[in-house]
Amino acid sequence: MKNYTITVNGNAYDVTVEENGAVSAPAAAAPAAAPKAAPKAAPKAAAGGTPINAPMRGTIVEVKVKVGDKVTNGTVVAVLEAMKMENDIVSDKDGVVASICVNKGESVETGAPVVTLN
């Protein structure tokens, strides 16, 4: 038998591999060490604001507005990369940016708030 340490998503697991190719692991595989640093969490949508949500899953490559900016219907507020293509996230109404809910380089899910407007 051979022992290996395998890291998955920052969690280390001890695995024993038998000579015949079967894999066994300890019953309660606990992470060996916590990840070094978690990315800084972006602020959540401001209470009472109208969110502009990500239309699809992807990575934020640019935030084009800052808190306090006035936007109109159709203004690009951020750029999201999905499937090797850059997609503009646009405001669907006029307003003032109340909060920015994402950071450049952050992965977002479909429907996640990107900015909120007042």
C-alpha positions as CSV (number, residue, x, y, z in Angstrom):
1,M,0.0,0.0,0.0
2,K,1.0,3.6,-0.7
3,N,0.0,6.7,1.2
4,Y,-0.7,10.0,-0.5
5,T,-1.8,13.4,0.5
6,I,-4.3,14.9,-2.0
7,T,-5.4,18.5,-1.9
8,V,-8.8,19.4,-3.2
9,N,-10.0,23.1,-3.0
10,G,-7.4,23.9,-0.4
11,N,-8.3,20.9,1.8
12,A,-5.7,18.2,2.3
13,Y,-6.8,14.5,2.5
14,D,-4.7,11.4,3.4
15,V,-5.4,8.6,0.9
16,T,-4.2,5.0,1.0
17,V,-3.9,3.2,-2.4
18,E,-3.7,-0.6,-2.3
19,E,-1.5,-2.5,-4.8
20,N,-4.5,-3.9,-6.7
21,G,-5.7,-0.4,-7.6
22,A,-8.5,-0.1,-5.0
23,V,-8.7,3.1,-3.1
24,S,-9.5,3.5,0.5
25,A,-9.6,6.6,2.6
26,P,-9.9,7.1,6.4
27,A,-13.5,7.1,7.5
28,A,-13.4,10.7,8.7
29,A,-10.9,12.5,6.4
30,A,-10.3,15.9,8.0
31,P,-8.5,18.8,6.3
32,A,-4.9,18.9,7.2
33,A,-4.7,22.7,7.1
34,A,-7.1,25.6,6.4
35,P,-6.6,27.5,3.2
36,K,-4.0,30.3,3.5
37,A,-6.3,33.2,2.9
38,A,-9.9,33.5,1.7
39,P,-10.6,36.2,-0.9
40,K,-12.1,39.4,0.6
41,A,-15.8,39.2,0.5
42,A,-17.6,41.9,-1.5
43,P,-20.3,43.9,0.2
44,K,-23.8,42.5,-0.2
45,A,-26.6,44.4,-1.9
46,A,-27.6,47.5,0.0
47,A,-30.9,47.3,1.8
48,G,-33.7,49.1,-0.2
49,G,-31.6,49.4,-3.4
50,T,-32.4,47.9,-6.7
51,P,-29.9,45.3,-7.7
52,I,-28.4,44.8,-11.1
53,N,-27.7,41.1,-11.3
54,A,-25.2,39.0,-13.3
55,P,-27.0,37.5,-16.3
56,M,-24.8,34.4,-16.2
57,R,-22.0,32.7,-14.3
58,G,-18.6,34.1,-15.0
59,T,-15.7,36.3,-13.8
60,I,-15.8,40.1,-13.3
61,V,-13.0,41.6,-15.4
62,E,-13.9,45.2,-14.9
63,V,-16.2,47.4,-12.7
64,K,-17.0,50.6,-14.7
65,V,-18.8,52.6,-12.0
66,K,-18.2,53.7,-8.4
67,V,-20.5,54.5,-5.6
68,G,-22.3,57.8,-6.2
69,D,-22.1,57.7,-10.0
70,K,-25.3,58.5,-11.8
71,V,-26.3,55.9,-14.4
72,T,-29.0,55.8,-17.0
73,N,-30.9,52.9,-18.7
74,G,-28.2,51.1,-20.8
75,T,-25.1,52.3,-18.9
76,V,-22.5,49.6,-18.7
77,V,-21.8,49.0,-15.0
78,A,-19.4,46.0,-15.2
79,V,-17.9,43.5,-17.7
80,L,-18.2,39.8,-17.1
81,E,-16.2,37.1,-18.8
82,A,-18.0,33.9,-19.5
83,M,-17.0,31.1,-22.0
84,K,-14.0,33.2,-23.1
85,M,-16.2,36.1,-24.1
86,E,-16.6,39.5,-22.4
87,N,-20.2,40.5,-21.7
88,D,-21.4,44.0,-20.7
89,I,-23.7,44.1,-17.6
90,V,-25.9,47.2,-18.2
91,S,-28.3,49.1,-16.0
92,D,-31.9,48.6,-16.8
93,K,-33.0,51.9,-15.2
94,D,-31.8,55.4,-14.2
95,G,-30.4,55.8,-10.8
96,V,-27.4,56.4,-8.5
97,V,-24.9,53.6,-7.6
98,A,-25.6,52.8,-4.0
99,S,-23.1,49.9,-3.6
100,I,-20.8,47.7,-5.6
101,C,-21.2,44.1,-4.7
102,V,-18.3,42.5,-6.6
103,N,-14.6,42.9,-7.0
104,K,-12.5,42.6,-10.2
105,G,-11.4,39.0,-10.6
106,E,-14.3,37.6,-8.5
107,S,-16.4,34.7,-9.8
108,V,-20.1,35.3,-9.7
109,E,-23.1,33.0,-10.2
110,T,-26.2,33.7,-12.3
111,G,-28.4,36.3,-10.6
112,A,-25.7,37.5,-8.1
113,P,-26.0,41.3,-7.5
114,V,-23.2,43.2,-9.2
115,V,-24.3,46.8,-8.2
116,T,-27.3,48.3,-6.5
117,L,-29.0,51.5,-7.5
118,N,-31.0,54.0,-5.5
